[in-house]
């Protein structure tokens, strides 16, 4: 299992900017994945840290999905995990695959 982590820190996050960053993450990570019969997952993770984020951008990050499977899943897959930490509103939003990121971010913020 590999994890390709991309961290983006911006003052104000817009939807177009979020989409560009996510597409960059996917395009940069996928060529590095070397699937084989014992490969299970290679996560592509995009985390946004912002001072202020609009509700529609948070909704977009929550609903954004991507999954690339190799040989119909026999050689694993590369799912997308997204998370946004909105410092101004003290809110953490993740997509379905990134649920475990929420607890990791909370633990980091406590320290």
C-alpha distances in whole Angstrom, upper triangle without the diagonal:
4,7,10,13,16,19,23,26,29,32,33,30,31,30,30,28,26,25,25,23,20,21,21,17,16,18,17,13,14,15,13,10,11,10,11,12,10,7,6,5,5,8,11,13,17,19,23,25,28,32,33,32,33,33,32,29,28,28,27,23,23,24,22,19,17,15,14,14,14,17,18,14,14,12,9,10,10,12,14,14,17,19,23,25,29,30,34,33,31,29,25,24,20,20,19,15,15,17,15,16,20,20,18,20,23,23,23,26,27,27
4,7,10,13,16,20,23,26,29,30,27,29,28,28,26,23,23,23,20,18,19,18,14,14,16,14,10,11,13,10,8,10,11,13,15,12,9,9,7,4,6,9,11,14,16,20,22,26,29,31,29,31,31,30,27,26,27,25,22,22,23,21,18,16,15,14,14,15,18,19,16,17,14,11,11,9,11,12,13,16,18,21,23,27,28,32,32,30,27,24,23,19,19,19,15,15,17,16,15,19,20,17,19,22,22,21,24,26,26
4,6,10,13,16,19,22,26,26,24,25,24,24,22,20,20,20,17,15,16,15,11,12,14,12,9,11,13,11,10,12,13,16,18,16,12,12,8,5,5,6,7,10,12,16,19,22,26,27,26,28,28,27,24,23,24,22,19,19,20,18,16,15,14,14,15,16,20,21,18,19,16,13,12,9,10,10,10,12,14,17,19,23,25,28,28,26,24,20,19,16,16,16,13,12,15,13,12,16,17,15,16,19,19,18,21,24,23
4,7,10,13,17,20,23,24,21,23,22,22,19,17,17,17,13,12,13,12,8,9,11,9,6,9,11,9,9,13,14,18,20,18,15,14,11,7,6,5,6,8,11,14,17,20,24,25,24,26,27,26,22,22,23,21,18,19,20,17,16,14,14,14,16,17,21,22,19,21,18,15,13,10,11,10,10,12,14,16,18,22,24,27,27,26,24,20,19,16,16,17,14,13,16,15,14,17,19,16,17,20,20,19,21,24,24
4,7,10,13,16,20,21,18,20,20,20,17,15,16,15,12,11,13,12,8,10,13,11,9,12,14,13,13,17,18,21,23,22,18,17,14,10,8,6,5,6,8,11,13,17,20,22,21,23,24,24,20,19,21,19,16,17,19,16,16,15,16,16,19,20,24,24,22,24,21,18,16,13,12,10,9,10,11,13,15,18,20,23,24,22,20,17,17,14,15,17,14,12,15,14,11,15,16,14,14,17,18,16,18,21,21
4,7,10,13,17,18,15,17,17,17,14,12,13,12,9,9,11,9,6,10,12,10,9,13,15,14,15,19,21,24,26,25,21,20,17,13,11,8,6,5,6,9,11,14,18,19,18,21,22,21,18,17,20,17,14,17,18,15,16,15,17,18,20,22,26,26,24,26,24,21,18,14,14,11,10,10,11,12,14,16,18,21,22,21,19,17,16,14,15,18,15,13,17,16,13,16,18,15,14,18,19,17,18,22,21
4,7,10,13,15,13,16,16,17,13,12,14,13,9,10,13,12,9,13,15,13,13,17,19,18,19,23,24,28,30,28,25,23,20,17,14,11,8,6,5,6,8,11,14,16,16,19,20,20,17,16,19,17,14,16,19,16,18,18,19,21,24,26,29,30,27,30,27,24,21,18,17,14,12,10,10,10,11,14,15,18,19,18,17,14,15,14,16,18,17,14,17,16,13,15,17,14,12,16,17,14,15,19,19
4,7,10,11,10,12,13,14,10,9,12,11,8,10,13,11,10,14,16,14,15,18,20,20,21,25,27,30,33,31,28,26,23,20,17,14,11,8,6,5,6,8,12,13,13,16,18,18,14,14,17,16,13,16,18,16,18,18,21,22,26,28,31,32,30,32,30,27,24,20,19,15,14,11,10,9,10,12,13,16,18,17,16,14,14,14,16,19,18,16,18,19,15,16,19,17,14,17,19,16,16,20,20
4,7,9,9,12,14,15,11,11,14,14,11,13,16,15,14,18,19,18,19,22,24,24,25,29,31,34,36,35,31,30,26,23,20,17,14,11,8,6,5,6,9,11,12,15,18,18,15,15,18,17,15,18,20,19,21,22,24,26,29,31,35,35,33,36,33,30,27,24,22,18,17,14,12,10,10,10,11,13,15,15,15,14,15,16,18,22,21,18,20,20,16,17,19,17,14,17,19,16,15,19,19
4,6,6,10,12,13,10,10,14,13,11,14,17,16,16,19,21,20,21,24,26,26,28,32,33,37,39,38,34,33,29,26,23,20,17,13,11,8,6,5,7,9,10,13,16,16,13,14,18,17,15,18,20,19,22,23,26,28,31,34,37,37,35,38,36,33,30,26,24,20,19,15,14,11,11,10,11,12,15,15,15,15,16,17,19,23,23,20,22,23,19,19,22,20,17,19,21,19,17,21,22
4,7,10,13,15,12,12,16,16,14,17,20,19,19,23,24,24,25,28,30,30,31,35,37,40,42,41,37,36,32,29,26,23,20,16,14,10,8,5,5,6,9,12,15,16,14,14,18,18,16,19,22,21,24,26,29,31,34,37,41,40,38,41,39,36,33,29,27,23,21,18,16,12,11,10,10,10,13,14,15,16,17,19,21,25,25,22,24,25,21,20,23,22,18,20,22,20,18,21,22
4,7,10,12,10,10,14,14,14,16,19,19,19,22,24,24,25,28,30,30,32,35,37,40,42,41,37,36,32,29,26,23,20,16,14,10,9,6,6,5,6,8,12,13,10,12,15,15,14,17,19,19,22,24,28,30,33,36,40,39,38,41,39,36,32,29,26,22,21,17,15,12,12,9,11,10,12,14,14,15,15,18,20,23,24,22,23,25,21,20,23,23,19,21,24,22,20,23,24
4,7,9,7,7,10,11,11,13,15,16,16,19,20,21,22,25,27,27,29,32,33,37,39,38,34,33,29,26,23,20,17,13,12,8,9,7,8,7,5,7,10,11,7,9,12,12,11,14,16,15,19,20,24,26,30,33,36,35,34,37,35,32,29,25,23,19,18,14,13,10,11,9,12,12,13,15,14,14,13,15,17,20,21,19,21,22,19,19,22,22,18,20,23,21,20,24,25
4,6,5,6,9,10,11,12,14,15,17,19,20,21,23,25,27,28,29,33,34,37,39,39,35,33,29,27,24,21,18,15,14,11,12,10,12,9,7,7,10,9,6,10,12,10,11,14,15,14,18,20,23,26,29,32,35,35,34,37,36,33,29,25,23,19,18,15,14,12,14,12,15,15,15,18,16,16,15,16,17,21,22,20,22,24,21,21,25,24,21,23,26,25,23,27,28
4,5,5,6,9,10,11,12,14,15,17,18,20,21,23,25,27,27,31,32,35,37,37,33,31,27,25,22,19,17,14,14,12,14,13,15,12,9,9,10,8,5,9,10,7,9,12,12,11,15,17,21,23,26,29,33,32,31,34,33,30,26,23,21,17,17,14,14,12,15,14,17,17,17,19,17,16,14,15,15,19,20,19,21,23,21,21,24,24,22,24,27,26,25,28,30
4,5,5,6,9,10,11,12,14,15,16,18,20,21,24,25,26,30,31,35,37,37,33,31,28,25,23,19,18,15,15,13,16,15,17,15,12,12,14,11,9,12,13,10,11,15,15,13,16,17,21,22,26,29,32,31,31,34,33,30,26,23,21,18,18,15,16,15,17,17,20,20,21,22,20,20,17,18,17,21,21,21,23,25,23,23,27,26,24,26,29,28,27,31,32
4,5,5,6,9,10,11,12,14,15,16,18,20,22,24,25,29,30,34,36,36,32,30,27,24,21,18,16,12,13,11,13,12,15,13,11,12,14,13,10,12,14,12,11,15,16,14,16,17,21,22,26,29,32,32,31,34,32,30,26,22,21,17,17,14,14,13,15,15,18,18,19,21,19,18,17,17,17,21,21,20,22,24,21,22,25,24,22,24,27,25,24,28,29
4,5,5,6,9,10,11,12,14,15,17,18,21,22,23,27,28,31,33,33,29,27,24,21,18,15,13,9,10,8,11,11,14,13,10,11,13,11,8,10,11,9,8,12,12,10,13,14,18,20,24,26,30,29,28,31,30,27,23,19,17,14,13,10,11,10,13,13,16,17,18,19,17,15,13,13,13,17,17,16,19,20,18,18,22,21,19,22,24,22,22,26,27
4,5,5,6,8,10,11,12,14,15,17,19,21,22,25,26,30,32,32,28,26,23,20,18,14,13,10,12,11,15,15,18,17,14,14,15,12,9,12,12,9,9,12,12,9,11,12,16,17,21,24,27,26,26,29,28,25,21,18,16,13,13,11,13,13,16,17,20,21,21,22,20,18,15,15,14,17,17,17,20,22,19,20,24,23,21,24,27,25,25,29,30
4,6,5,6,9,10,10,12,14,16,18,19,21,24,26,29,32,32,28,27,23,21,18,14,14,11,13,12,15,16,19,18,16,16,18,16,13,15,16,13,12,16,15,12,14,14,17,18,22,24,28,27,27,30,28,26,22,19,17,14,15,13,15,15,18,18,21,22,23,24,22,20,18,17,17,20,19,19,22,24,21,22,26,25,23,26,28,26,26,30,31
4,5,5,6,9,10,10,12,14,17,18,19,23,24,28,30,30,26,25,21,18,16,12,11,8,10,9,12,13,17,17,15,16,18,16,13,14,16,13,11,15,15,12,14,14,16,18,21,24,27,27,26,29,27,24,21,17,16,12,13,11,12,12,15,16,19,21,22,22,20,18,16,15,15,18,18,16,20,21,18,20,23,21,19,23,25,23,23,27,27
4,5,5,6,9,10,11,12,15,16,17,21,21,25,27,27,23,22,18,16,13,9,9,6,9,10,14,15,19,18,16,17,18,16,12,13,14,11,9,12,13,9,10,10,13,14,18,20,24,24,23,26,24,21,17,14,12,9,10,8,11,12,15,17,20,22,22,22,20,17,15,13,12,15,14,14,17,19,16,18,21,20,19,22,24,22,23,27,28
4,5,5,6,8,10,11,13,15,16,20,21,24,27,27,23,22,19,16,14,11,11,10,13,14,17,18,22,21,19,20,20,18,15,16,17,13,12,15,15,11,11,10,13,13,17,19,22,22,22,25,23,21,17,14,13,10,12,12,14,16,19,21,24,25,26,26,23,21,18,17,15,18,17,17,20,22,19,21,25,23,22,26,28,26,27,30,31
4,6,5,6,8,10,12,13,15,19,20,24,27,27,23,23,19,16,14,11,11,10,13,13,17,18,22,22,20,21,22,21,17,18,20,16,15,18,18,14,14,13,15,15,19,20,24,24,23,26,24,22,18,15,15,12,14,13,15,16,19,21,23,26,26,26,24,22,20,18,18,20,18,18,22,22,20,22,25,23,22,26,27,25,26,30,30
4,6,5,6,9,11,11,13,16,18,22,24,24,20,19,16,13,11,7,8,7,10,12,15,18,21,22,20,22,22,21,17,18,19,16,14,16,17,13,13,11,13,13,17,18,22,22,21,24,21,19,16,12,12,9,10,10,13,15,17,20,22,25,25,25,23,20,18,16,15,18,15,15,19,19,17,19,22,20,19,23,24,22,24,27,28
4,5,5,6,9,10,11,15,16,19,22,22,18,17,14,11,10,7,9,9,13,15,18,21,24,24,22,23,24,22,18,19,19,16,14,17,16,12,11,9,10,10,13,15,19,19,18,21,18,16,13,9,9,8,10,11,14,17,20,22,25,27,28,27,25,22,19,17,15,17,15,15,19,20,18,21,23,22,21,25,26,25,26,30,30
4,6,6,7,10,11,14,16,20,23,23,19,19,17,13,13,10,12,12,16,17,21,23,26,26,24,26,26,24,21,22,22,19,17,20,19,15,14,12,13,12,15,16,19,20,20,22,19,18,15,12,13,12,14,15,18,20,23,25,28,30,31,30,28,25,23,20,19,21,18,19,23,23,21,24,27,25,25,28,29,28,29,33,33
4,6,7,8,10,13,16,19,23,23,19,19,16,13,12,9,11,12,15,17,20,22,26,26,25,27,27,26,22,23,24,21,19,21,21,17,17,14,15,14,16,17,21,22,21,23,20,18,16,12,14,13,15,15,18,20,22,25,27,30,30,30,28,25,23,21,20,22,19,19,23,23,21,24,26,24,23,27,28,26,28,31,31
4,6,6,7,11,13,16,19,19,15,16,13,9,9,7,9,11,14,17,20,23,26,27,25,27,28,26,23,23,24,21,18,20,20,17,15,13,12,11,14,14,18,19,18,20,17,15,12,9,11,10,12,14,17,19,22,25,27,30,30,29,27,24,22,19,18,20,17,17,20,20,18,22,24,22,22,26,26,25,27,30,30
4,5,5,9,10,14,17,17,14,14,12,9,10,8,12,13,17,20,23,26,29,30,28,29,29,27,24,25,25,22,20,21,21,17,15,12,11,9,11,11,15,16,15,17,14,13,10,8,10,11,14,16,19,22,25,27,30,33,33,32,29,26,24,21,19,20,17,18,22,22,20,24,26,24,25,28,29,28,30,33,33
4,6,8,10,14,17,18,15,16,14,11,13,12,15,16,20,22,26,28,32,32,31,32,33,31,28,28,28,25,23,25,24,21,19,15,14,12,13,13,16,18,17,18,15,15,13,11,14,14,17,19,22,25,28,30,33,35,36,35,33,29,27,24,23,24,21,21,25,25,24,27,29,27,27,31,32,30,32,35,35
4,6,10,13,16,16,13,15,13,10,11,11,14,16,19,22,25,28,32,32,31,33,33,32,28,28,29,26,24,25,25,22,20,17,15,13,14,13,17,19,18,18,15,14,13,11,14,15,17,19,22,24,27,30,32,35,35,34,32,29,27,24,23,24,20,21,24,23,22,26,27,25,26,29,29,28,30,33,33
4,6,10,13,13,10,11,9,7,10,10,14,16,20,23,26,29,33,33,32,33,33,32,29,28,29,26,23,25,24,21,18,15,13,11,11,10,13,16,14,15,11,10,9,8,12,13,16,18,21,24,27,30,33,36,36,34,32,28,26,23,22,22,18,19,22,22,21,25,26,24,25,29,29,28,31,33,33
4,7,10,11,8,11,11,9,12,14,17,20,23,26,29,33,36,37,35,37,37,35,32,32,32,29,27,28,27,24,21,18,15,12,12,10,12,15,14,13,9,10,10,11,14,16,19,22,25,28,31,34,36,39,39,38,35,32,30,26,25,25,21,22,25,24,24,28,29,27,28,32,32,31,34,36,35
4,7,8,6,8,9,9,12,14,18,21,24,27,31,34,37,38,36,37,37,35,32,32,32,29,27,27,26,24,20,17,14,11,9,7,9,12,10,9,6,7,8,10,13,16,19,22,25,29,31,35,37,40,40,38,35,32,30,26,24,23,20,21,24,24,24,28,29,27,29,32,32,31,34,37,36
4,6,5,9,11,12,15,17,21,24,27,31,34,37,41,41,39,41,40,38,36,35,35,32,30,30,29,27,23,20,17,14,12,9,9,12,10,8,5,8,10,13,16,19,22,25,28,32,34,38,40,43,43,41,38,34,32,29,27,26,22,24,26,26,26,30,31,29,31,34,34,34,37,39,39
4,6,8,11,13,17,19,23,26,29,33,36,39,43,43,41,42,41,40,37,36,36,34,31,31,30,28,24,21,18,15,12,10,9,11,10,7,5,8,11,14,17,21,23,26,29,33,36,39,41,45,44,42,39,35,33,30,27,26,22,25,27,26,27,31,31,30,32,35,35,35,38,40,40
4,6,10,12,15,18,21,25,28,31,34,37,41,42,40,41,40,39,37,35,35,33,31,30,30,27,24,21,18,16,13,12,12,14,11,9,7,8,11,14,17,20,22,25,28,32,34,37,40,43,42,40,37,33,32,28,26,25,21,23,25,23,25,28,28,27,30,32,32,32,35,37,37
4,6,8,12,15,18,21,24,28,30,34,37,38,36,38,37,35,33,32,32,30,27,27,26,24,21,18,15,13,11,9,11,13,10,9,6,5,8,10,13,16,18,22,24,28,30,34,36,39,39,37,34,30,28,25,23,22,18,20,22,21,22,25,26,24,27,30,29,29,32,34,34
4,7,10,13,16,19,22,26,29,32,35,36,34,35,34,33,31,29,29,27,24,24,23,21,18,16,13,12,10,10,12,12,9,8,7,4,6,9,11,14,15,19,22,26,28,31,34,37,36,34,31,27,26,22,20,18,15,17,19,18,19,22,23,22,24,27,27,27,30,32,32
4,6,9,12,16,18,22,25,28,32,32,30,32,31,29,27,26,25,24,21,21,20,18,15,13,10,10,9,10,13,13,10,11,9,6,5,6,7,10,12,16,18,22,24,28,30,33,33,31,28,24,22,18,17,16,12,13,16,15,16,19,20,19,21,24,24,24,27,29,29
4,7,10,13,16,20,22,26,29,30,28,30,29,28,25,24,25,22,20,20,20,17,15,12,10,10,10,11,14,15,12,14,11,8,7,5,7,9,11,14,17,20,23,26,28,32,31,29,27,23,21,18,16,16,12,13,16,15,15,19,20,18,20,23,23,23,26,28,28
4,6,10,12,16,19,22,26,26,25,26,26,25,22,21,21,19,16,16,17,14,12,10,9,10,12,13,17,17,14,16,14,11,8,5,5,6,7,10,13,16,19,22,25,28,28,26,23,19,18,14,13,13,9,10,13,12,12,15,17,15,17,20,20,20,23,25,25
4,7,10,13,17,20,23,24,22,24,24,22,19,18,19,17,14,15,15,12,11,9,9,10,13,15,18,19,16,19,16,13,10,7,6,5,6,8,11,14,17,20,23,26,26,24,22,18,16,13,12,13,10,10,14,14,12,16,18,16,17,20,21,20,22,25,25
4,6,10,13,16,20,21,19,21,21,20,17,16,17,15,12,13,14,12,11,11,12,13,16,18,22,22,19,22,20,16,14,10,9,6,5,6,8,11,14,17,19,22,22,21,18,15,13,11,11,12,10,8,12,12,9,12,15,13,13,17,18,17,18,21,22
4,7,10,13,17,17,16,18,18,17,14,13,15,13,10,12,13,11,12,12,14,16,19,21,25,24,22,25,23,20,17,13,11,8,6,5,6,8,11,14,17,19,20,19,16,13,12,10,10,13,11,9,13,13,10,13,16,14,13,16,18,16,18,21,22
4,7,10,14,14,13,16,17,17,13,12,15,13,10,12,14,13,14,15,17,19,22,24,28,28,26,28,26,23,20,16,14,11,8,6,5,6,8,11,13,16,16,15,13,10,10,9,11,14,13,10,12,13,9,11,13,12,10,13,15,13,14,18,18
4,6,10,11,10,13,14,15,11,10,13,12,9,12,15,13,16,17,20,22,25,28,31,31,29,32,30,26,23,20,17,14,11,8,6,5,6,8,10,13,14,13,12,10,10,10,12,16,15,13,15,15,12,12,15,14,11,14,16,14,14,18,19
4,7,9,9,13,15,16,13,12,15,15,12,14,18,17,19,21,23,26,29,31,35,34,32,35,33,29,26,23,21,17,15,11,9,6,5,6,7,10,12,11,10,9,11,12,15,18,18,15,16,17,13,13,15,14,10,13,15,13,12,16,16
4,5,7,10,13,14,11,11,15,15,13,15,18,18,21,23,25,28,31,34,37,37,35,38,36,32,29,26,23,20,17,14,11,8,6,5,6,8,10,10,10,10,12,14,17,20,21,18,19,20,16,15,18,17,13,15,18,15,14,17,19
4,7,10,13,15,13,13,17,17,16,18,21,21,24,26,29,32,35,37,41,40,38,41,40,36,33,29,27,23,21,17,14,11,8,6,5,5,8,9,11,12,14,17,20,23,24,21,21,22,19,17,20,19,15,16,19,17,14,18,19
4,7,10,12,10,10,14,15,14,16,19,19,23,25,28,31,34,37,41,40,38,41,40,36,33,30,27,23,21,17,14,11,9,6,7,5,7,10,10,12,13,16,19,22,23,21,21,23,20,18,21,21,17,18,21,19,17,20,22
4,7,8,7,7,10,11,11,13,15,16,19,22,25,28,32,35,38,37,35,39,37,34,30,27,24,21,18,15,12,9,9,6,9,8,8,11,10,11,11,14,16,19,21,19,19,21,18,17,20,20,17,18,21,20,18,21,23
4,6,5,7,9,10,11,13,15,16,19,22,26,29,32,35,39,37,36,39,38,35,31,28,25,22,20,16,14,11,12,9,12,11,10,13,11,13,12,15,16,20,22,20,21,23,21,19,22,23,20,21,24,23,21,24,27
4,5,5,6,9,10,11,12,14,18,21,25,28,31,34,37,36,34,38,37,34,30,27,24,21,19,16,14,12,13,10,14,12,11,13,11,12,11,13,14,17,20,19,19,22,20,18,21,22,20,20,24,24,22,24,27
4,5,5,6,9,10,10,12,16,19,23,26,29,32,35,33,33,36,35,32,29,26,23,19,18,15,14,12,14,13,16,16,14,16,14,14,12,14,14,17,19,18,19,22,20,19,23,24,21,22,26,26,24,27,30
4,5,5,6,9,10,10,14,17,21,24,27,30,33,32,31,34,33,30,26,23,20,17,15,12,11,9,12,11,14,14,13,15,13,12,10,12,12,16,18,16,18,20,18,17,21,21,19,20,24,23,22,25,27
4,5,5,6,9,10,13,17,20,23,26,30,33,31,30,33,32,29,25,22,19,16,14,10,9,7,10,9,13,13,11,13,10,9,7,9,10,13,15,14,14,17,15,14,18,18,16,17,21,20,19,22,25
4,6,5,6,9,12,16,19,22,25,29,32,30,29,32,32,28,25,22,19,16,14,11,11,10,13,13,16,16,14,16,12,11,8,9,9,12,15,14,15,18,17,15,19,20,18,20,23,23,22,25,27
4,5,5,6,10,13,16,20,23,26,29,27,26,30,29,26,23,20,17,13,13,10,11,11,14,14,18,18,17,18,15,13,10,10,9,12,14,14,15,18,17,17,20,21,19,21,24,24,23,26,29
4,6,5,9,12,15,18,21,25,28,26,25,28,27,24,20,18,14,11,9,6,7,7,11,12,16,17,16,16,13,11,7,7,6,10,11,10,12,15,13,13,17,17,16,18,21,20,20,23,25
4,6,8,12,15,19,21,25,28,26,24,28,27,24,20,18,14,11,10,7,8,9,12,13,17,18,16,16,12,10,6,5,4,7,10,9,10,13,12,12,16,17,15,17,20,20,20,23,25
4,6,10,13,17,19,23,26,24,22,26,26,23,19,17,13,11,11,9,11,12,15,16,20,21,19,20,16,14,10,9,6,8,10,11,12,16,15,15,19,20,19,21,24,24,24,27,29
4,7,11,14,17,20,23,22,21,24,24,20,17,14,11,8,9,8,10,12,16,17,21,22,21,21,17,15,11,9,7,9,10,11,13,16,15,16,19,20,19,21,24,24,24,27,29
4,7,10,13,17,20,18,17,20,20,17,13,11,8,6,8,8,12,14,18,20,23,25,24,24,20,17,14,11,7,8,8,10,13,16,15,17,20,20,20,22,25,25,26,28,30
4,7,10,13,16,15,14,18,17,14,10,8,6,5,8,10,14,17,20,22,26,28,27,26,23,20,17,13,10,11,10,12,15,17,17,19,22,21,22,24,26,26,27,30,32
4,6,10,13,12,10,14,13,10,7,6,4,6,10,12,16,19,23,25,28,31,30,29,26,22,19,16,13,12,10,13,16,17,17,20,22,22,23,26,27,27,29,31,33
4,7,10,9,9,12,11,9,5,5,6,9,12,15,19,22,25,28,31,34,33,32,29,25,23,19,16,16,13,16,19,20,20,23,25,24,25,28,30,29,31,34,35
4,7,6,5,8,8,6,4,6,8,12,15,18,22,25,28,31,34,37,36,35,31,28,25,21,18,17,15,18,20,21,22,25,27,26,27,30,31,31,33,36,37
4,6,5,7,5,6,6,8,11,14,18,21,25,28,31,34,37,40,39,38,35,31,28,25,22,21,18,21,23,24,24,28,29,28,30,33,33,33,36,38,39
4,5,5,6,8,9,12,15,18,21,24,28,31,35,38,41,43,42,41,38,34,32,28,25,23,21,24,26,27,28,31,32,32,33,36,37,37,39,42,42
4,6,8,8,9,12,14,17,20,23,27,30,34,37,40,42,41,40,36,33,30,26,23,21,19,22,25,25,27,29,31,31,32,35,36,36,39,41,42
4,5,5,6,10,11,15,18,21,25,28,31,34,37,40,39,37,34,31,28,24,21,19,17,20,22,22,24,27,28,28,29,32,33,33,36,38,38
4,6,9,12,14,18,21,24,28,31,34,37,40,43,42,40,37,33,31,27,24,22,19,22,24,24,26,29,30,29,32,34,34,35,38,39,40
4,7,10,13,17,19,23,26,30,33,36,39,41,41,39,36,32,30,26,24,22,19,21,24,23,25,28,29,28,30,33,33,33,36,38,38
4,7,10,13,16,19,23,26,29,32,35,38,37,35,32,29,26,22,20,18,15,18,20,20,21,24,25,24,26,29,29,30,32,34,35
4,6,10,13,16,19,23,26,29,32,35,34,33,29,26,23,19,17,16,13,15,18,18,19,22,23,23,24,27,28,28,30,33,33
4,7,10,13,16,20,23,26,29,32,31,30,27,23,21,17,15,14,11,13,16,16,16,20,21,20,22,25,25,25,27,30,31
4,7,10,13,17,20,23,26,29,28,27,23,20,17,13,11,10,7,10,13,14,14,17,19,18,19,22,23,23,25,28,29
4,7,10,13,17,20,23,25,25,23,20,17,14,11,9,9,7,8,12,13,12,15,17,17,17,20,22,21,23,26,27
4,7,11,14,17,20,22,21,20,17,13,11,8,6,8,5,5,8,10,8,11,14,13,13,16,18,18,19,22,23
4,7,10,13,16,19,18,17,14,11,8,5,6,9,8,6,9,11,8,10,13,13,12,15,17,17,17,21,22
4,7,10,13,15,15,13,10,7,6,4,7,10,10,7,9,10,7,8,11,11,9,12,14,14,14,17,19
4,6,9,12,11,10,8,6,5,6,9,13,13,10,12,13,10,9,13,12,10,12,15,14,13,17,18
4,6,9,9,7,6,5,7,9,12,15,16,13,13,14,10,9,12,12,8,10,13,11,10,13,15
4,6,6,6,5,6,8,11,15,18,19,16,16,17,14,12,15,15,11,12,15,14,12,15,17
4,6,5,7,9,11,14,18,21,22,18,18,19,16,14,16,16,12,12,15,13,10,13,15
4,6,8,11,13,17,20,23,24,21,21,22,19,17,19,19,15,15,18,17,14,16,18
4,5,9,11,15,18,21,23,20,19,21,18,15,17,18,15,14,18,17,14,16,19
4,7,10,14,17,20,21,18,17,18,15,12,14,15,12,11,14,14,10,12,15
4,7,10,14,16,18,15,14,15,13,10,12,14,11,10,14,14,12,14,17
4,7,10,13,14,11,10,12,9,7,10,11,8,8,12,12,11,13,16
4,7,10,12,9,9,11,9,7,11,12,10,11,15,15,14,17,19
4,7,8,5,6,9,7,7,11,12,10,12,15,16,16,18,21
4,6,5,7,10,9,10,13,14,14,16,18,19,19,22,24
4,5,6,9,10,11,13,15,15,17,19,20,21,23,25
4,6,8,9,11,13,14,15,17,18,19,21,23,25
4,5,5,7,10,10,11,13,15,16,17,19,21
4,5,6,8,9,10,12,14,15,16,18,20
4,5,6,7,9,10,11,13,15,16,18
4,6,5,6,9,10,10,12,14,16
4,5,5,6,9,10,11,12,15
4,5,5,6,9,10,11,13
4,5,5,6,9,10,11
4,5,5,6,9,10
4,5,5,6,9
4,5,5,7
4,5,6
4,5
4
